[in-house]
């Protein structure tokens, strides 16, 4: 999912743009996931991320031996993000997946619990290396929520199974 509709001037919240059936499927993916990967463009467009919020769903994650929320992994080549957006006030565990140059601004800050620099300073994030490293950190199920660039890269590399698209 990309933030194109929002960037064109629509002032809708993320959940208003997603069909109910798709939203239900996303929530099920969140329940089963160890982590959620999404792109910086999507974060810039919406300012927040989709979390598990219903008490029954939170309890299901806990009973499955998972933390109440998956880890939210933001992928950005540049690291160029506004630290004042609402995402940084959400009560979730945040990791940053970026290049060595993208990590520079964030390395002395507290917004991300973990910063993974997987790529040369001026290149893109090396997704294969990043995913291998995530498995060493206990991430077995990864939900990719978007945006368009992130999803396209993952699809191009044949790294997505069971895709769920929004309209």
C-alpha positions in Angstrom: 0.0 0.0 0.0 1.4 3.4 -0.8 0.5 6.8 0.5 -0.4 8.1 -3.0 -4.1 8.7 -2.2 -3.2 10.8 0.9 -0.5 12.7 -0.9 -3.1 13.7 -3.5 -4.9 15.7 -0.9 -7.3 13.3 0.7 -7.4 13.8 4.4 -8.4 10.3 5.4 -7.0 8.1 8.1 -5.3 4.8 7.1 -8.2 2.7 8.3 -10.7 4.7 6.3 -8.9 3.8 3.0 -8.8 0.1 3.6 -11.7 -2.2 2.8 -13.0 -4.0 6.0 -12.2 -7.5 4.6 -8.6 -6.4 3.9 -8.3 -4.8 7.3 -9.4 -8.1 8.9 -6.8 -10.0 7.0 -4.1 -7.5 8.0 -5.1 -7.8 11.7 -4.8 -11.6 11.4 -1.3 -11.2 9.9 -0.4 -8.8 12.7 -1.5 -11.4 15.3 0.7 -14.1 13.8 3.7 -11.9 13.1 6.9 -11.4 15.1 7.5 -8.1 13.2 6.0 -5.7 10.7 8.0 -4.1 8.0 6.9 -0.9 6.3 8.5 1.9 4.3 9.3 5.5 5.2 7.0 6.8 2.4 4.0 5.2 4.1 5.1 6.5 7.5 5.5 10.0 6.0 2.0 9.8 4.4 0.1 8.6 7.5 2.3 9.5 10.4 1.4 6.4 12.3 1.2 2.6 11.9 -1.5 0.0 12.3 -1.2 -1.7 15.7 -3.0 -4.5 17.5 -5.5 -2.6 19.8 -8.5 -4.8 20.5 -8.2 -6.3 24.0 -9.2 -9.8 22.7 -6.6 -9.7 20.0 -4.0 -8.5 22.4 -4.9 -11.4 24.7 -4.6 -13.8 21.7 -1.0 -12.7 21.1 -0.2 -13.1 24.8 -1.7 -16.6 24.9 0.4 -17.5 21.8 3.5 -16.5 23.7 4.1 -13.3 21.8 4.4 -9.8 23.1 1.3 -7.7 22.8 2.6 -5.9 19.7 5.0 -7.2 17.0 8.2 -5.3 16.4 7.7 -2.4 14.0 10.6 -2.2 11.5 10.8 0.9 9.4 12.9 0.6 6.2 14.4 3.7 4.7 17.5 4.2 2.6 18.1 7.8 3.7 16.9 7.8 7.3 15.3 11.1 6.6 12.3 11.1 9.0 10.6 13.6 11.2 11.1 12.5 14.8 8.0 14.5 15.8 5.4 12.4 14.0 2.9 10.4 16.0 4.5 7.0 15.2 7.3 7.9 17.7 4.7 8.3 20.5 2.9 4.9 19.8 3.6 2.3 22.4 5.4 -0.2 20.1 8.9 -1.5 19.8 10.5 0.3 16.9 13.5 -0.9 14.9 15.1 1.0 12.0 16.4 -0.8 8.9 18.6 1.6 6.9 22.0 2.2 5.3 25.0 3.3 7.3 24.4 6.9 6.2 20.7 6.6 7.1 21.6 5.5 10.6 23.8 8.5 11.5 21.0 10.8 12.7 19.3 8.2 14.7 22.2 6.4 16.4 22.4 8.7 19.4 18.6 9.1 19.8 16.0 7.1 21.7 13.2 6.6 19.1 14.5 3.2 17.8 15.3 0.4 20.2 17.5 -1.2 17.5 19.2 0.3 14.3 20.2 -2.2 11.6 22.5 -0.7 9.0 22.5 -3.1 6.0 23.9 -1.3 3.0 26.7 0.9 1.9 26.4 4.6 2.9 25.1 5.8 -0.4 23.4 2.6 -1.6 20.1 1.0 -0.9 19.4 -1.3 2.0 20.5 -4.8 1.2 17.2 -6.6 1.8 18.6 -10.1 1.6 21.3 -9.4 4.3 18.7 -7.6 6.4 16.2 -10.5 6.3 19.0 -13.0 7.2 20.0 -10.8 10.1 16.3 -10.4 11.3 16.1 -14.2 11.6 19.1 -14.2 13.9 17.2 -11.8 16.1 14.2 -14.2 16.4 12.0 -12.8 13.6 10.4 -15.8 12.0 7.2 -14.3 10.6 7.4 -10.9 9.0 4.3 -8.9 7.8 5.1 -6.4 5.1 2.5 -3.6 5.3 3.8 -1.3 2.6 4.5 1.1 1.0 4.7 0.6 -2.7 8.5 0.8 -3.0 9.0 -1.6 -0.1 6.5 -4.1 -1.4 7.8 -3.8 -5.0 11.3 -4.5 -3.9 10.2 -7.5 -1.9 8.1 -8.9 -4.8 11.0 -8.3 -7.3 13.2 -10.4 -5.1 10.5 -13.1 -4.6 10.5 -12.6 -0.9 6.7 -12.3 -0.3 4.4 -15.2 0.2 0.6 -14.9 0.9 0.2 -11.3 -0.4 -2.9 -9.3 0.7 -3.5 -6.2 -1.4 -5.7 -3.2 -0.6 -7.9 -1.5 -3.2 
